[in-house]
Amino acid sequence: MDTNKELKGIQRYYHRLMQNEYGNTYYIEPRETCPLDVLNDRQRFVILTFDKEDDYIVVDNRRYYLNKTTAIKATDNIKSRVAVVDLTELANAKSYPFEDRYRHQYTAQFDSFEELKRLANQQWLVNGSPYLKQVAQYDSTTKQTKYYYEPSCDNRLAIA
């Protein structure tokens, strides 16, 4: 039985690959079964940052929610979250009007899907299909965990 056929949206192509026993250090990377035409689509997947309070990005003054179909998100333990987003799924998702009064510190806003596709293309040119590593570092003195991200692309390209 092919379990990928049961998955929907971006989950068919990307997954989290755990790297430690706590599950907080991992890669968000393409699945081995991701078709080559999807993997090599320069304008399909993009790494974005967004505000934890939003859980959406804004494109052309419309809110598009990042859910299991459209994105695989990194930790929700920090204010500025990171996700790998499937632009094809996002463009087909239901959108809602956005009002500027709801803007937060890290609200991700883009003028158009063309702008997102250009960003995806820039990220793809750096290292092919984008992937993201989340590294959790525990400080035994403060008893707190800090999270670091290592995107496959230039960090400046991932910041909205």
PyMOL commands that set and color helices and strands:
alter all, ss='L'
color gray80, all
select helices_A, chain A and resi 3-5+9-12+36-39+87-92+100-102+113-127+155-158
alter helices_A, ss='H'
color red, helices_A
select strands_A, chain A and resi 14-18+26-30+45-51+56-59+62-65+71-73+80-86+95-97+109-110+132-139+144-151
alter strands_A, ss='S'
color yellow, strands_A
deselect
rebuild
show_as cartoon
